[in-house]
Amino acid sequence: MNKKIEDYLCYYIGQEVSHPSDKAPFKLVGITEHGMPRITGDFSGGTHNVSQTGTVYISDIKLRLRPLSDMAREEAEFVNCGSIISDEELKEYGYYNEFSDGCPAYQYLRYEDYGSTQTLADAIGNPVSWDYLLKQGFDLFNLIPAGLAVDKTKEVR
């Protein structure tokens, strides 16, 4: 099944998008009844520095999302209800090393610990965590690898 961005935009209202009219990010503020995105930003290309809202073609925008590996300790703690131990202890228990992506707390969420900890998959199954991660702009649908979103952490401005 091929992913289509229009199937996922509704989850990311309020997040940044890129649009060719300006290098500065726009914000996705809604979707019309015909499925076209509404964005707010400077459509003048920076010459007027005025924020405007307009309807654009889906093909003209890309969501700017964060991979889950960009999760900060505070975000991982929120998702895991604050029950993550210190970074030093996580490293001692083998949840993190120089080859790991993201912080030790994110690694802790990614791997099961024989049922004694909440895994990232379990956390995302929790509606509060789901809502939080979407509001933080995380790519929960693997849109970055699918080419439907850009990795916000790797953009050059």
Secondary structure, DSSP 8 states (H G I E B T S, - for coil): ----GGGTGGGGTTSEEEETTEEEEEEEEEE-TTS-EEEEE-TTTTSS---EEEE--GGG-EEEEB-GGG--HHHHHHHTTT----HHHHHHTTS--TT-SS-HHHHHHHS--TTSS--HHHHHTSHHHHHHHHHTTB-SS-TTTTTSEEEGGG---
